[in-house]
Structures are given as structure tokens and as C-alpha cells.
Amino acid sequence: MRLEALAVDAAGNALDGREIRWTSSDPARVGVVGDGTITATAVGWSVVKATSEGKADSVKVIVTQ
């Protein structure tokens, strides 16, 4: 599965060319790479965060059998 993130300004306008950095709170369960692709490796959950220029948003990913 691939997650997507879009950087926007205060008015909600898209900001092109902004770098998005992806992280996982538990990479042993849910891995994430630079383009937002996640890979589930174990049952459980992880919070995947997208960060750009000091701003961030996240999503909880739950892995079931």
C-alpha cells in the first residue's frame, strides 16, 4: 500500500516540490520508504508520520492476520 501526503499553505493551496519525509513508530511491524509505500511485517500497529518543513501529520496503521 502507498500513502500520499500533500503539503499545503495556510489557505489550503498545494505547495509543489516540497520534500516529504516518512517515518514509522514501529518499523518492526510497519515499514515505510521514501515514496510512502508501507510494508506490514507483523501483527500489531504503528503510527506512520509524514513530515515536511517542520509540519507533520500521521495515520495509525493496524496490521491483522
N, CA, C and O atoms as a printed pandas DataFrame, in Angstrom:
     atom_number atom_name residue_name chain_id  residue_number  x_coord  y_coord  z_coord
0              1         N          MET        A               1    0.846   -1.155    0.000
1              2        CA          MET        A               1    0.000    0.000    0.000
2              3         C          MET        A               1    0.903    1.232    0.000
3              4         O          MET        A               1    1.988    1.227    0.581
4              5         N          ARG        A               2    0.435    2.273   -0.657
5              6        CA          ARG        A               2    1.206    3.515   -0.708
6              7         C          ARG        A               2    0.360    4.654   -0.148
7              8         O          ARG        A               2   -0.768    4.886   -0.583
8              9         N          LEU        A               3    0.929    5.354    0.822
9             10        CA          LEU        A               3    0.283    6.525    1.396
10            11         C          LEU        A               3    0.700    7.752    0.599
11            12         O          LEU        A               3    1.766    7.766   -0.017
12            13         N          GLU        A               4   -0.133    8.774    0.610
13            14        CA          GLU        A               4    0.196   10.022   -0.067
14            15         C          GLU        A               4    0.059   11.176    0.909
15            16         O          GLU        A               4   -0.820   11.174    1.772
16            17         N          ALA        A               5    0.933   12.157    0.766
17            18        CA          ALA        A               5    0.862   13.368    1.577
18            19         C          ALA        A               5    1.035   14.559    0.649
19            20         O          ALA        A               5    1.771   14.488   -0.335
20            21         N          LEU        A               6    0.361   15.639    0.965
21            22        CA          LEU        A               6    0.429   16.850    0.162
22            23         C          LEU        A               6    0.655   18.030    1.095
23            24         O          LEU        A               6   -0.122   18.261    2.020
24            25         N          ALA        A               7    1.726   18.775    0.843
25            26        CA          ALA        A               7    1.983   19.988    1.618
26            27         C          ALA        A               7    1.096   21.101    1.076
27            28         O          ALA        A               7    0.992   21.289   -0.136
28            29         N          VAL        A               8    0.455   21.843    1.988
29            30        CA          VAL        A               8   -0.418   22.947    1.594
30            31         C          VAL        A               8   -0.077   24.179    2.427
31            32         O          VAL        A               8    0.477   24.069    3.521
32            33         N          ASP        A               9   -0.417   25.358    1.891
33            34        CA          ASP        A               9   -0.213   26.592    2.640
34            35         C          ASP        A               9   -1.413   26.852    3.553
35            36         O          ASP        A               9   -2.336   26.040    3.611
36            37         N          ALA        A              10   -1.404   27.975    4.261
37            38        CA          ALA        A              10   -2.461   28.284    5.223
38            39         C          ALA        A              10   -3.841   28.384    4.589
39            40         O          ALA        A              10   -4.852   28.192    5.264
40            41         N          ALA        A              11   -3.887   28.688    3.277
41            42        CA          ALA        A              11   -5.166   28.794    2.575
42            43         C          ALA        A              11   -5.594   27.470    1.949
43            44         O          ALA        A              11   -6.646   27.393    1.315
44            45         N          GLY        A              12   -4.771   26.415    2.129
45            46        CA          GLY        A              12   -5.109   25.111    1.572
46            47         C          GLY        A              12   -4.619   24.884    0.160
47            48         O          GLY        A              12   -4.988   23.892   -0.469
48            49         N          ASN        A              13   -3.786   25.793   -0.355
49            50        CA          ASN        A              13   -3.239   25.640   -1.705
50            51         C          ASN        A              13   -2.044   24.695   -1.694
51            52         O          ASN        A              13   -1.189   24.783   -0.813
52            53         N          ALA        A              14   -1.983   23.803   -2.656
53            54        CA          ALA        A              14   -0.890   22.844   -2.754
54            55         C          ALA        A              14    0.448   23.558   -2.940
55            56         O          ALA        A              14    0.548   24.532   -3.686
56            57         N          LEU        A              15    1.479   23.054   -2.244
57            58        CA          LEU        A              15    2.838   23.566   -2.366
58            59         C          LEU        A              15    3.662   22.527   -3.113
59            60         O          LEU        A              15    4.062   21.516   -2.537
60            61         N          ASP        A              16    3.910   22.771   -4.366
61            62        CA          ASP        A              16    4.645   21.818   -5.201
62            63         C          ASP        A              16    6.115   21.747   -4.792
63            64         O          ASP        A              16    6.688   22.717   -4.295
64            65         N          GLY        A              17    6.704   20.582   -5.012
65            66        CA          GLY        A              17    8.133   20.399   -4.831
66            67         C          GLY        A              17    8.608   20.282   -3.397
67            68         O          GLY        A              17    9.812   20.321   -3.147
68            69         N          ARG        A              18    7.709   20.143   -2.461
69            70        CA          ARG        A              18    8.117   20.012   -1.060
70            71         C          ARG        A              18    8.511   18.568   -0.776
71            72         O          ARG        A              18    7.816   17.636   -1.180
72            73         N          GLU        A              19    9.623   18.390   -0.083
73            74        CA          GLU        A              19   10.073   17.051    0.288
74            75         C          GLU        A              19    9.237   16.542    1.452
75            76         O          GLU        A              19    9.006   17.263    2.423
76            77         N          ILE        A              20    8.783   15.296    1.349
77            78        CA          ILE        A              20    8.027   14.638    2.414
78            79         C          ILE        A              20    8.919   13.541    2.989
79            80         O          ILE        A              20    9.429   12.701    2.248
80            81         N          ARG        A              21    9.106   13.548    4.305
81            82        CA          ARG        A              21    9.891   12.513    4.983
82            83         C          ARG        A              21    8.921   11.605    5.735
83            84         O          ARG        A              21    8.061   12.077    6.478
84            85         N          TRP        A              22    9.072   10.294    5.532
85            86        CA          TRP        A              22    8.182    9.305    6.140
86            87         C          TRP        A              22    8.889    8.573    7.266
87            88         O          TRP        A              22   10.063    8.224    7.138
88            89         N          THR        A              23    8.182    8.335    8.375
89            90        CA          THR        A              23    8.720    7.545    9.478
90            91         C          THR        A              23    7.619    6.650   10.045
91            92         O          THR        A              23    6.430    6.937    9.908
92            93         N          SER        A              24    8.041    5.565   10.680
93            94        CA          SER        A              24    7.132    4.631   11.337
94            95         C          SER        A              24    7.514    4.552   12.809
95            96         O          SER        A              24    8.697    4.470   13.140
96            97         N          SER        A              25    6.525    4.576   13.689
97            98        CA          SER        A              25    6.813    4.470   15.115
98            99         C          SER        A              25    7.259    3.057   15.501
99           100         O          SER        A              25    7.880    2.876   16.549
100          101         N          ASP        A              26    6.956    2.068   14.685
101          102        CA          ASP        A              26    7.361    0.685   14.944
102          103         C          ASP        A              26    7.711   -0.003   13.628
103          104         O          ASP        A              26    6.909   -0.770   13.095
104          105         N          PRO        A              27    8.915    0.271   13.098
105          106        CA          PRO        A              27    9.293   -0.310   11.807
106          107         C          PRO        A              27    9.391   -1.839   11.809
107          108         O          PRO        A              27    9.444   -2.451   10.742
108          109         N          ALA        A              28    9.416   -2.459   12.988
109          110        CA          ALA        A              28    9.406   -3.923   13.051
110          111         C          ALA        A              28    8.033   -4.475   12.659
111          112         O          ALA        A              28    7.923   -5.645   12.293
112          113         N          ARG        A              29    6.993   -3.652   12.730
113          114        CA          ARG        A              29    5.644   -4.065   12.340
114          115         C          ARG        A              29    5.227   -3.463   11.003
115          116         O          ARG        A              29    4.664   -4.153   10.152
116          117         N          VAL        A              30    5.503   -2.183   10.823
117          118        CA          VAL        A              30    5.130   -1.482    9.595
118          119         C          VAL        A              30    6.328   -0.665    9.119
119          120         O          VAL        A              30    6.732    0.299    9.769
120          121         N          GLY        A              31    6.881   -1.054    7.996
121          122        CA          GLY        A              31    7.983   -0.294    7.417
122          123         C          GLY        A              31    7.437    0.723    6.425
123          124         O          GLY        A              31    6.364    0.529    5.854
124          125         N          VAL        A              32    8.181    1.809    6.223
125          126        CA          VAL        A              32    7.778    2.826    5.253
126          127         C          VAL        A              32    9.036    3.331    4.550
127          128         O          VAL        A              32   10.076    3.517    5.181
128          129         N          VAL        A              33    8.933    3.551    3.240
129          130        CA          VAL        A              33   10.060    4.048    2.457
130          131         C          VAL        A              33    9.736    5.441    1.921
131          132         O          VAL        A              33    8.633    5.954    2.110
132          133         N          GLY        A              34   10.703    6.031    1.260
133          134        CA          GLY        A              34   10.651    7.419    0.845
134          135         C          GLY        A              34    9.472    7.857    0.009
135          136         O          GLY        A              34    9.120    9.036    0.032
136          137         N          ASP        A              35    8.845    6.955   -0.728
137          138        CA          ASP        A              35    7.696    7.352   -1.551
138          139         C          ASP        A              35    6.359    7.110   -0.843
139          140         O          ASP        A              35    5.299    7.272   -1.448
140          141         N          GLY        A              36    6.408    6.719    0.448
141          142        CA          GLY        A              36    5.180    6.490    1.211
142          143         C          GLY        A              36    4.669    5.066    1.162
143          144         O          GLY        A              36    3.608    4.773    1.712
144          145         N          THR        A              37    5.410    4.167    0.508
145          146        CA          THR        A              37    4.991    2.765    0.451
146          147         C          THR        A              37    5.219    2.109    1.809
147          148         O          THR        A              37    6.316    2.170    2.364
148          149         N          ILE        A              38    4.168    1.480    2.337
149          150        CA          ILE        A              38    4.276    0.787    3.617
150          151         C          ILE        A              38    4.255   -0.719    3.391
151          152         O          ILE        A              38    3.638   -1.225    2.453
152          153         N          THR        A              39    4.953   -1.415    4.284
153          154        CA          THR        A              39    5.001   -2.871    4.250
154          155         C          THR        A              39    4.725   -3.390    5.650
155          156         O          THR        A              39    5.427   -3.044    6.599
156          157         N          ALA        A              40    3.696   -4.222    5.773
157          158        CA          ALA        A              40    3.360   -4.836    7.054
158          159         C          ALA        A              40    4.202   -6.094    7.237
159          160         O          ALA        A              40    4.257   -6.946    6.350
160          161         N          THR        A              41    4.861   -6.206    8.396
161          162        CA          THR        A              41    5.720   -7.360    8.642
162          163         C          THR        A              41    5.328   -8.164    9.873
163          164         O          THR        A              41    5.820   -9.274   10.073
164          165         N          ALA        A              42    4.435   -7.605   10.706
165          166        CA          ALA        A              42    3.992   -8.320   11.904
166          167         C          ALA        A              42    2.635   -7.774   12.338
167          168         O          ALA        A              42    2.300   -6.620   12.066
168          169         N          VAL        A              43    1.862   -8.616   13.014
169          170        CA          VAL        A              43    0.567   -8.204   13.532
170          171         C          VAL        A              43    0.774   -7.148   14.616
171          172         O          VAL        A              43    1.679   -7.267   15.443
172          173         N          GLY        A              44   -0.051   -6.136   14.608
173          174        CA          GLY        A              44    0.037   -5.065   15.600
174          175         C          GLY        A              44   -0.296   -3.744   14.943
175          176         O          GLY        A              44   -1.096   -3.705   14.008
176          177         N          TRP        A              45    0.303   -2.657   15.414
177          178        CA          TRP        A              45    0.024   -1.353   14.836
178          179         C          TRP        A              45    1.268   -0.475   14.894
179          180         O          TRP        A              45    2.211   -0.744   15.639
180          181         N          SER        A              46    1.240    0.569   14.095
181          182        CA          SER        A              46    2.297    1.566   14.059
182          183         C          SER        A              46    1.694    2.882   13.600
183          184         O          SER        A              46    0.700    2.894   12.874
184          185         N          VAL        A              47    2.284    3.972   14.015
185          186        CA          VAL        A              47    1.884    5.284   13.532
186          187         C          VAL        A              47    2.874    5.696   12.455
187          188         O          VAL        A              47    4.077    5.767   12.703
188          189         N          VAL        A              48    2.367    5.966   11.263
189          190        CA          VAL        A              48    3.213    6.415   10.150
190          191         C          VAL        A              48    3.029    7.918   10.025
191          192         O          VAL        A              48    1.909    8.421    9.932
192          193         N          LYS        A              49    4.170    8.631   10.024
193          194        CA          LYS        A              49    4.134   10.094   10.012
194          195         C          LYS        A              49    4.782   10.634    8.742
195          196         O          LYS        A              49    5.828   10.154    8.306
196          197         N          ALA        A              50    4.135   11.648    8.158
197          198        CA          ALA        A              50    4.689   12.389    7.020
198          199         C          ALA        A              50    5.069   13.774    7.530
199          200         O          ALA        A              50    4.248   14.459    8.139
200          201         N          THR        A              51    6.319   14.190    7.282
201          202        CA          THR        A              51    6.812   15.477    7.765
202          203         C          THR        A              51    7.386   16.271    6.610
203          204         O          THR        A              51    8.083   15.724    5.756
204          205         N          SER        A              52    7.093   17.565    6.585
205          206        CA          SER        A              52    7.656   18.470    5.589
206          207         C          SER        A              52    7.832   19.851    6.211
207          208         O          SER        A              52    6.871   20.444    6.702
208          209         N          GLU        A              53    9.039   20.349    6.188
209          210        CA          GLU        A              53    9.354   21.695    6.674
210          211         C          GLU        A              53    8.796   21.976    8.069
211          212         O          GLU        A              53    8.242   23.044    8.327
212          213         N          GLY        A              54    8.953   21.005    8.957
213          214        CA          GLY        A              54    8.544   21.184   10.346
214          215         C          GLY        A              54    7.080   20.920   10.643
215          216         O          GLY        A              54    6.674   20.961   11.804
216          217         N          LYS        A              55    6.293   20.655    9.640
217          218        CA          LYS        A              55    4.869   20.327    9.833
218          219         C          LYS        A              55    4.692   18.834    9.606
219          220         O          LYS        A              55    5.407   18.239    8.800
220          221         N          ALA        A              56    3.741   18.224   10.312
221          222        CA          ALA        A              56    3.569   16.777   10.205
222          223         C          ALA        A              56    2.105   16.379   10.341
223          224         O          ALA        A              56    1.284   17.109   10.896
224          225         N          ASP        A              57    1.814   15.207    9.819
225          226        CA          ASP        A              57    0.516   14.567   10.031
226          227         C          ASP        A              57    0.787   13.074   10.082
227          228         O          ASP        A              57    1.819   12.610    9.598
228          229         N          SER        A              58   -0.128   12.328   10.661
229          230        CA          SER        A              58    0.132   10.903   10.835
230          231         C          SER        A              58   -1.149   10.097   10.697
231          232         O          SER        A              58   -2.261   10.625   10.729
232          233         N          VAL        A              59   -0.945    8.796   10.542
233          234        CA          VAL        A              59   -2.050    7.854   10.450
234          235         C          VAL        A              59   -1.645    6.586   11.209
235          236         O          VAL        A              59   -0.495    6.152   11.139
236          237         N          LYS        A              60   -2.599    5.999   11.932
237          238        CA          LYS        A              60   -2.355    4.736   12.622
238          239         C          LYS        A              60   -2.648    3.610   11.650
239          240         O          LYS        A              60   -3.733    3.542   11.073
240          241         N          VAL        A              61   -1.672    2.721   11.469
241          242        CA          VAL        A              61   -1.811    1.576   10.575
242          243         C          VAL        A              61   -1.931    0.327   11.451
243          244         O          VAL        A              61   -1.053    0.042   12.265
244          245         N          ILE        A              62   -3.027   -0.411   11.276
245          246        CA          ILE        A              62   -3.274   -1.619   12.052
246          247         C          ILE        A              62   -3.091   -2.831   11.154
247          248         O          ILE        A              62   -3.692   -2.918   10.083
248          249         N          VAL        A              63   -2.256   -3.765   11.597
249          250        CA          VAL        A              63   -1.981   -4.990   10.839
250          251         C          VAL        A              63   -2.671   -6.152   11.521
251          252         O          VAL        A              63   -2.446   -6.411   12.703
252          253         N          THR        A              64   -3.522   -6.860   10.769
253          254        CA          THR        A              64   -4.210   -8.033   11.287
254          255         C          THR        A              64   -3.778   -9.244   10.472
255          256         O          THR        A              64   -3.140   -9.110    9.428
256          257         N          GLN        A              65   -4.136  -10.427   10.963
257          258        CA          GLN        A              65   -3.794  -11.650   10.235
258          259         C          GLN        A              65   -4.636  -11.794    9.003
259          260         O          GLN        A              65   -4.486  -12.767    8.264
